[in-house]
């Protein structure tokens, strides 16, 4: 059974490309990925000449550079049987539509995007492909940890969140990664005021009940999978609480799954994912969006 088959790496020919490629090798090993595609989108403003011969020359030059720098590394790390494709494409505008189209046309399971420190997230180019691509998205920070020894899986225990837990459980079962669960709260639906002890008790009880019921579907003992619940001031976002918990528990990877769409910032998943996208983060973050894979967890136990 394949959890992730094909990953697409978005390169920009800067220093973070090395981080993207090296961490993608870790993901490929961990999930037995079969195909990796490396792509670079050229902006029209970067091209001094517009004739076809000049464009092909630029594309071939970049393809060769990417091949020399990264393809040999990936083959060495992952073996000669790994399928590696390299595509340099010329955009008609900012290139964002091309990335979204690539995900669909190439049947991509996961889109990998680098997150540089200090980038202004509101306008950063990853917003559109991240929000609109119909696949999982992995944000890779600068200098990411090159191992996955502990995973924090943040879910709301909905049906669609099963795909996220399936990936986390796969790493736990097959790669011996520690697995910590985090209860994602939809604050907009909290009945009691967030600052009251009544609210805290209610959330604690609700989280433990949903955690137990969720795991019992797969005959898993809740005691074996620690549950964390975010705490903090009322104005602290759920995304900040989540990231703080992952940092305090020394997680190497955060996997998130919840109700809603990343294109809708008012949904639980959309709000948390967009907030994390804008933050300076040091832990890789995987946003699980493909609800069609929610049956993966059942398959793991079949």
Steps between C-alpha positions, in 0.01 A plus 500: 500500500635840398440793734685750278607410147599822320636823649552828314777735615476873425851641461596866462877460444584646841672350804178350635486259205759282674281485811196410289679220316675355804184495709301357210748213496411435865129500412559275200686245712242514778198447274664287226428763234542381140529826308646846563452794265715812533360809335606861458273769362674781308339842524468686167679799651809284552541435127693762300416333167163361394583293188444123520865403466598724791220362716598141430862580575407648837274206587762243404766683698286505815397135457867404476590705808221341706600155378865544593425651839206289616421198280826325582442561871149355484616194307773440755262540794199319358643255247512480124140376477363832624324678213624859481361757257625855450287771342585864441193691390444854381204679653270740321446693823622424854505125438255413774241347268768274353575349840132430564467347152811288549352345813194388305668406172783304664278322753701638792439376854703765681619849410822609674556874557792671674435751777773759544533685827376857499291468184187717504247216502200704389651550156734203484456305179413171673149621590323413175653156430471411867134598521377379163704186426297185549770308686686500829750781553830483687666819623876460541682762712864595473733243658229239569568198724605213275323231700145428613536360850190668647179604325234731637171421327250784536145396415140585588395131495272557202468249217728705275770513767548123472733552204736707717496246782563222247825664391610561858410147603686360198818673617441372853436143388759467224773747598473487882424871525346613828141613446334779697142606432385860523134598529411776255237729645258699290480800732221653294275216614596497867184534709656651812718815514858396433640647823277315746593187692170352383616535140838342574337204675252461218774500235714254698211257537391538138855445374558187708165354395560562130857372528380175659212452257718573198773252597252233606384476137835337431538311829773737616555572868480876573759454775758411235450825310549812716244775448597866515257790522612855426494752781558874503335838499166546328658706223768238427409326177452125485785481248739669743394266782548202271847607390605580858392152610696339216809701591474421872464129424795504259299383199690460172187517286148642539218331308166682491155382396164664570165599357488773238706608201831685490347741249250607767675685783186496714500119518697325773757350262522815289553730799766285666684423178509862383620624840780243503592591142563859607700409811876454522519128571788263564304174487378355168120514470288261294146615420280204406227606261410187306188380680470227238779321686317486831462121459877455515480453874256213465729341241795517740311269736362266235 
